[in-house]
Amino acid sequence: NNLRKDGPYQQSTWSVLLSLHSVLELGRGCKGVGGIVGRRIRTLTEMSMNMVHIRLSMEMKARD
C-alpha cells in the first residue's frame, strides 16, 4: 500500500471526493423539493465520481 508517498495529492483527492459526496447528499435532499434539479445534480456527481475513480486507478496502474 503506497498511498502515503504523495500526501498532498492524496489529501486533495480526498477533499474532492468528500465535497462530491456532500453534493451528492445535497442532491438527495433536494429530491423532495425539486426532483429534476436533485436528479441532475446526482447524475453529474456520479459522472464526476466515476471520472475521478478512473483517473485514480489509472494513476495506480502507472505507478506499478
N, C-alpha and C positions, 0 to 999 in steps of 0.2 A: 504493500500500500504506500505509494509515493505521492500522495495528495499534498503532503505538507511542505514539499520543496518550495512551491511558489505561493507563499502565504497571501500576498496582496491580491493576486489574481483570483485565488480561491475565495477570498473574502468578498470581492466584488461580485463574483458569480453567485455566491450565496445570498448577498443582499438583493441582487436582481431577482433570484428565484423567490425570495421572501416577498418582495414587492409585487411580483407577478401573482403570488399566492393570495396576497391581500386583495389585489384587484379581482381575482377570481371569486373570493368570498364576497366582495362588494357586489359583483355581478349576480351572485346567488341571491343576495339580499334584495337587489333591485327587481328580481323576478316578479314579486308581487306588485311592485309599483309600476314599472314599465317593462313588461316581459320582453318586448322586442329589443330594447336597449340592453337589458341584462344579458339576453341571449347573445347579442352581438359582441358585447364585452367578453363574454365567456369564450366564444369562438375564437376571437382574436388572441385572448390569453393562452388558450390551449395551443393555438398555432405557434405562438412565440415560445411556449414551453417546449414544444417538440423541436423547434429550431435550436434552442439552447441545448437541449439534450443531445441532438445530433452532433452539434459542434463539439460538445464536451467529449462524446465518445470518439469523435474523430481525433481530437487532441490526445486522448488517452492512447489510441492506436499509434499515432505518430510518435508518441513518447517511448513506446516499447522498443 
